[in-house]
Amino acid sequence: MGELPLDINIQEPRWDQRTFLGRARHFFTVTDPRNLLLSGAQLEASRNIVQNYRAGIVTPGLTEDQLWRAKYVYDSAFHPDTGEKVVLIGRMSAQVPMNMTITGCMLIFYRQTPTVVFWQWLNQSFNAVVNYSNRSGDAPITVRQLGMAYVSATTGAVATALGLKSLTKHLPPLVGRFVPFAAVAAANCINIPLMRQRELQVGIPVTNEQGQRLGHSVAAAKKGIFQVVISRICMAIPAMAIPPVIMDTLEKKDFLKRRPWLGAPLQMGLVGFCLVFATPLCCALFPQRRVPLTR
């Protein structure tokens, strides 16, 4: 077997990002929860393979499949612009297990005010970590800006949840099950722009087809953040809208009435099943890169 050629473009995803199917295959790989189980040594080995290849050095015996595997392992743990290792729960591969746990608990404990406050706070805290960890560009954000954004977003999320909860007290029980989704949707509109406010101020990096940086674009930042909000809301719909309907039906059956302890794990499993597909498919709704915009 000859040495691997140096003309493989690992700056871009393996699959055609101009099509939804190509983006979906890309994000099914990026959000694979198994990447969380990789050790620090495995992550460093993948980073070395990728950085060496970009520098024109091919690891002896490396195959094209191994190169692409190393690229996706590298992308799953390191920020594409800053090169920093992303905190574990902020990685895209943590989206399904973390959201399965938090969303499942929001849907289970939606009746009591203290539990509503706690799980909405925890959800927005997790979202803040994800949004900051996956921010576009390498423009720094101060601790003060980060703190103000987090407090504002969390306060908005909790207030929305409690307000909707009080409005649905006299409505059918099924309506109350959708309060967590409505709160999450509203909170995403607050959380994401606030956590990424720096991008709205200075813009995000714009490059040409060769990857050379041309400058920063505020217009691109606005469009990108809007699309992130839409995809996050769409991502929540299956996991927060389908399980409540199913559980409302099942809880009226004798099977669950005799085994009430099955309700929580069953609902958590339904949420996880929905997220396994909703997370990558909704991430694939919009291309990550577009033709450069004017500033």
C-alpha positions as CSV (number, residue, x, y, z in Angstrom):
1,M,0.0,0.0,0.0
2,G,1.4,3.4,-1.0
3,E,1.5,6.5,1.2
4,L,-1.7,8.4,1.7
5,P,-1.9,11.4,-0.7
6,L,-1.9,14.9,0.7
7,D,-4.8,16.2,-1.4
8,I,-7.6,15.0,0.9
9,N,-9.4,18.1,2.1
10,I,-10.0,17.5,5.8
11,Q,-10.7,21.2,6.4
12,E,-14.2,20.4,5.2
13,P,-16.6,17.5,6.3
14,R,-16.3,14.2,4.4
15,W,-19.8,14.5,2.9
16,D,-21.2,17.1,0.6
17,Q,-22.5,19.9,2.8
18,R,-24.6,21.5,0.0
19,T,-27.1,18.7,0.5
20,F,-29.2,17.9,3.5
21,L,-28.3,14.2,3.4
22,G,-24.6,15.1,3.4
23,R,-25.0,17.4,6.4
24,A,-27.1,14.8,8.2
25,R,-24.4,12.1,7.7
26,H,-21.8,14.6,9.0
27,F,-23.8,15.4,12.2
28,F,-24.7,11.8,12.9
29,T,-20.9,11.4,13.2
30,V,-20.3,14.6,15.1
31,T,-23.1,13.9,17.7
32,D,-22.1,10.3,18.2
33,P,-22.2,9.9,22.1
34,R,-19.5,7.2,21.9
35,N,-17.0,10.0,21.3
36,L,-17.4,10.9,25.0
37,L,-15.8,7.6,26.0
38,L,-12.5,8.4,24.2
39,S,-9.5,8.9,26.5
40,G,-7.3,12.0,26.5
41,A,-4.6,10.0,24.9
42,Q,-6.9,9.0,22.0
43,L,-8.0,12.6,21.5
44,E,-4.3,13.8,21.4
45,A,-3.4,11.0,19.0
46,S,-6.2,12.1,16.7
47,R,-5.1,15.8,17.0
48,N,-1.6,14.8,16.1
49,I,-2.7,12.9,13.0
50,V,-4.8,15.8,11.8
51,Q,-2.3,18.5,12.5
52,N,0.5,16.5,10.9
53,Y,-1.5,15.8,7.8
54,R,-2.4,19.5,7.5
55,A,1.4,20.3,7.8
56,G,2.2,17.8,5.0
57,I,3.3,14.9,7.2
58,V,1.5,11.6,6.8
59,T,1.5,9.2,9.7
60,P,3.1,5.9,8.4
61,G,0.5,3.3,7.5
62,L,-2.4,5.7,7.8
63,T,-5.5,4.9,5.6
64,E,-8.0,7.4,4.3
65,D,-10.7,6.0,6.6
66,Q,-8.4,6.3,9.6
67,L,-7.7,9.9,8.6
68,W,-11.3,10.8,8.5
69,R,-12.0,9.0,11.8
70,A,-9.2,11.1,13.4
71,K,-10.6,14.2,11.9
72,Y,-14.1,13.6,13.4
73,V,-12.6,12.6,16.8
74,Y,-10.6,15.9,16.7
75,D,-13.6,17.9,15.6
76,S,-15.7,16.3,18.4
77,A,-13.4,17.6,21.2
78,F,-11.6,20.7,19.9
79,H,-13.0,24.1,18.9
80,P,-12.6,24.6,15.1
81,D,-11.4,28.3,15.4
82,T,-9.5,28.5,18.7
83,G,-8.2,24.9,18.8
84,E,-9.0,24.7,22.5
85,K,-10.3,21.5,24.0
86,V,-14.1,21.9,24.6
87,V,-15.3,21.0,28.1
88,L,-16.9,17.5,28.1
89,I,-20.6,18.6,28.5
90,G,-20.1,21.3,25.9
91,R,-19.2,18.9,23.1
92,M,-21.7,18.1,20.4
93,S,-21.3,14.4,21.3
94,A,-22.8,15.2,24.8
95,Q,-26.0,16.6,23.3
96,V,-28.0,13.4,23.3
97,P,-27.2,12.0,26.8
98,M,-27.3,15.4,28.5
99,N,-30.5,16.6,26.8
100,M,-32.1,13.1,27.4
101,T,-31.5,13.5,31.1
102,I,-32.5,17.1,31.5
103,T,-35.4,17.1,29.1
104,G,-36.7,13.8,30.5
105,C,-36.7,15.3,34.0
106,M,-38.4,18.5,32.9
107,L,-41.2,16.5,31.4
108,I,-41.5,14.2,34.5
109,F,-41.3,17.0,37.2
110,Y,-43.5,19.6,35.6
111,R,-46.2,19.9,38.2
112,Q,-44.3,21.4,41.2
113,T,-42.9,24.9,41.2
114,P,-39.5,24.1,42.9
115,T,-38.8,21.3,40.4
116,V,-39.8,23.5,37.5
117,V,-37.4,26.2,38.6
118,F,-34.6,23.7,39.2
119,W,-34.8,21.9,35.9
120,Q,-35.3,25.1,33.9
121,W,-32.2,26.6,35.6
122,L,-30.2,23.4,35.0
123,N,-31.3,23.3,31.4
124,Q,-30.3,26.9,30.7
125,S,-27.0,26.4,32.6
126,F,-26.2,23.5,30.3
127,N,-27.3,25.5,27.2
128,A,-25.0,28.4,28.3
129,V,-22.1,26.0,28.4
130,V,-22.9,24.5,25.0
131,N,-23.5,28.0,23.4
132,Y,-20.3,29.4,24.7
133,S,-18.3,26.2,23.9
134,N,-19.5,26.2,20.3
135,R,-19.5,29.9,19.6
136,S,-18.3,31.0,16.2
137,G,-15.1,32.9,15.7
138,D,-12.2,33.5,18.0
139,A,-13.4,36.9,19.5
140,P,-13.0,36.8,23.2
141,I,-15.9,37.4,25.6
142,T,-15.2,38.8,29.1
143,V,-16.3,37.2,32.3
144,R,-18.6,40.1,33.0
145,Q,-20.3,39.7,29.6
146,L,-20.6,36.0,30.1
147,G,-22.1,36.4,33.6
148,M,-24.7,39.0,32.5
149,A,-25.7,36.8,29.6
150,Y,-26.1,33.8,31.8
151,V,-28.1,35.5,34.5
152,S,-30.4,37.2,31.9
153,A,-31.0,34.0,30.0
154,T,-31.6,31.9,33.1
155,T,-34.0,34.4,34.6
156,G,-35.9,34.7,31.4
157,A,-36.3,30.9,31.1
158,V,-37.5,30.4,34.7
159,A,-39.9,33.4,34.4
160,T,-41.4,32.0,31.2
161,A,-41.8,28.5,32.7
162,L,-43.5,29.8,35.8
163,G,-45.7,32.2,33.9
164,L,-46.9,29.5,31.5
165,K,-47.4,27.1,34.4
166,S,-49.8,29.5,36.1
167,L,-51.7,30.1,32.9
168,T,-52.4,26.4,32.4
169,K,-53.6,25.5,35.9
170,H,-57.2,25.3,34.8
171,L,-56.6,23.7,31.4
172,P,-56.6,20.0,30.6
173,P,-53.5,18.1,32.1
174,L,-52.1,17.4,28.6
175,V,-51.7,21.1,28.0
176,G,-49.6,21.4,31.1
177,R,-47.2,18.8,29.8
178,F,-46.2,21.2,27.0
179,V,-45.2,24.0,29.3
180,P,-41.5,22.8,29.4
181,F,-41.4,22.9,25.6
182,A,-42.9,26.4,25.4
183,A,-40.4,27.6,28.1
184,V,-37.4,26.0,26.3
185,A,-38.5,27.6,22.9
186,A,-38.8,31.0,24.5
187,A,-35.6,30.7,26.5
188,N,-33.6,29.7,23.3
189,C,-34.6,33.1,21.8
190,I,-33.1,34.7,24.8
191,N,-30.1,32.5,25.7
192,I,-28.4,32.1,22.3
193,P,-28.2,35.7,21.3
194,L,-27.1,36.8,24.8
195,M,-24.4,34.1,25.1
196,R,-23.1,35.0,21.6
197,Q,-23.5,38.7,21.9
198,R,-19.8,39.3,21.1
199,E,-20.4,37.9,17.6
200,L,-23.2,40.4,17.1
201,Q,-20.8,43.2,18.0
202,V,-17.6,42.2,16.1
203,G,-19.0,39.6,13.6
204,I,-17.7,36.2,12.8
205,P,-14.7,35.3,10.6
206,V,-15.4,35.2,6.8
207,T,-13.1,33.2,4.6
208,N,-12.7,32.6,0.8
209,E,-12.9,29.2,-0.8
210,Q,-9.2,28.6,0.0
211,G,-9.9,29.1,3.7
212,Q,-8.0,32.5,3.9
213,R,-9.6,34.9,6.3
214,L,-11.1,38.0,4.7
215,G,-12.4,39.7,7.8
216,H,-15.4,39.6,10.1
217,S,-19.1,40.0,9.2
218,V,-21.9,41.1,11.6
219,A,-24.5,40.2,8.9
220,A,-23.2,36.6,8.9
221,A,-23.3,36.5,12.7
222,K,-26.9,37.6,12.8
223,K,-28.0,35.1,10.2
224,G,-26.1,32.3,11.8
225,I,-27.4,33.0,15.3
226,F,-31.0,33.2,13.9
227,Q,-30.5,29.8,12.3
228,V,-29.1,28.3,15.5
229,V,-32.2,29.4,17.4
230,I,-34.5,27.9,14.8
231,S,-32.6,24.6,14.7
232,R,-32.5,24.4,18.5
233,I,-36.3,24.9,18.7
234,C,-36.9,22.3,16.0
235,M,-34.5,19.9,17.9
236,A,-36.7,20.2,21.0
237,I,-40.0,19.6,19.2
238,P,-39.9,15.7,18.8
239,A,-38.4,15.1,22.3
240,M,-40.7,17.5,24.1
241,A,-43.9,17.2,22.1
242,I,-44.2,13.5,21.2
243,P,-43.4,11.8,24.6
244,P,-46.1,13.9,26.5
245,V,-48.8,12.7,24.1
246,I,-47.7,9.1,24.4
247,M,-47.3,9.2,28.2
248,D,-50.7,10.9,28.6
249,T,-52.2,8.0,26.8
250,L,-50.2,5.2,28.5
251,E,-50.8,6.6,32.0
252,K,-54.5,5.9,31.5
253,K,-53.9,2.2,30.8
254,D,-54.0,-0.4,33.5
255,F,-50.4,-1.5,32.6
256,L,-48.8,1.7,33.9
257,K,-51.4,2.2,36.6
258,R,-50.2,-1.1,38.1
259,R,-46.6,-0.2,37.5
260,P,-46.2,3.6,38.1
261,W,-42.5,3.2,38.6
262,L,-42.1,2.4,34.9
263,G,-43.3,5.9,33.9
264,A,-40.1,7.8,34.5
265,P,-37.7,5.5,32.7
266,L,-40.2,5.0,29.9
267,Q,-40.5,8.7,29.3
268,M,-36.7,9.1,29.5
269,G,-36.3,6.4,26.9
270,L,-38.8,8.0,24.6
271,V,-37.0,11.4,24.9
272,G,-33.6,9.7,24.2
273,F,-35.0,7.9,21.2
274,C,-36.3,11.1,19.7
275,L,-33.1,13.0,20.4
276,V,-30.9,10.4,18.7
277,F,-32.5,11.4,15.4
278,A,-33.7,15.0,16.1
279,T,-30.3,16.3,17.2
280,P,-28.2,15.5,14.0
281,L,-31.1,16.1,11.6
282,C,-32.0,19.5,13.0
283,C,-28.3,20.5,13.2
284,A,-28.3,19.6,9.4
285,L,-31.1,22.0,8.6
286,F,-28.8,24.8,7.6
287,P,-25.3,24.7,6.0
288,Q,-22.5,25.7,8.4
289,R,-20.7,27.7,5.8
290,R,-22.0,29.9,3.0
291,V,-20.8,32.3,0.3
292,P,-19.0,35.3,2.1
293,L,-21.4,38.1,3.0
294,T,-20.6,41.8,3.0
295,R,-20.0,43.4,6.3
